[in-house]
Amino acid sequence: MRRWTSLFWIALWAAGPSYARDEVIPLDSPPVFVQLAGAYAYRDIGATSSSTETRPGEQIQEWAADGRVTVPVAWGLGVRVQATGEGATSKFDTGARFELVGAGGEGQLFWRDPTKGQVGLGYGYYWLTSTTPSTVDSVRIQSLPVYASLYMPSMNGVAVDWNASFRYDFLSLQSAGGDKKEWAYEARASSIWYVNELISFEAGVRYERLIKDKQEDILEGAFALEILVPTGGDRFFGSVALIGGVGRSEKMDLAPPTTSLSSLAWRVGVQASVFFPGVHSLLELNRAYR
């Protein structure tokens, strides 16, 4: 955590005084906005034990690559379409290993006013396949995301966005023994502080619950530091974001019920994005394009 905090303060010092102010953002979005992104994250869930059972530690590597196209329709309404390829590898202290790779897509309908906020909902479908010997051959996920953002005017020269989102996932696990149904949901709340045109810092909280033969809950504080990188004049820009979080993970058996085991969980990662056309600030990017 100290490393990421140091990078944040170095970026603040290098950027100089704050320039994030109440920009006049045109209400007319570009005819088409395209964003390509790739991300990698490492998660660690510590081992824990009680007098009756032990939970081994777990190390998870995750990667994802996606492309998004946003098209305005009329009266602030817009459509966003996203295609994603992703994968995850889990390694346990016991020596066991489990890997999933797959792809999917998502469509969203939203309403946005760059001076006030944004609300939207969507539907996603993903298919993941196991590439390691396990009791699960593949996983199909139907996802229902809902989100909202409130754009606030500058506070002491710093503009702020308030964001909230909820996602419900219905999972179908395919195996030789038949299908198994599970479900999960995730809730997030965060605020984005625009330090200047090129740097923003996001901090918030995330809660996730997964229900299957075991119930797992994760509650963490999350953050992201994003830096805008001019790369091609007005044609295209890019950004780099450092992401992380720390919290608690609790897991318990449901049949028969057992005492939950709690352990420390943390994650770090990086995301790189390229988008067309170019923008002049992260404030403009988030409020009028993304």
Secondary structure, DSSP 8 states (H G I E B T S, - for coil): -HHHHHHHHHHHHHH-S---------SS--S-EEEEEEEEEEEEE--EE-SS-EE--EEEEEEEEEEEEEEE-STTEEEEEEEEEEEEEEEETTS-EEEEEEEEEEEEEEEEETTTEEEEEEEEEEEEEE-SSSS--EEEEEEEEEEEEEEEEEETTEEEEEEEEEEEEEEEEE-TT--EEEEEEEEEEEEEEE-SSSEEEEEEEEEEEEESSEEEEEEEEEEEEEEEEEEETTTEEEEEEEEEEEEEEEEEEBTTB---EEEEEEEEEEEEEEEES--S-HHHHHHHT-
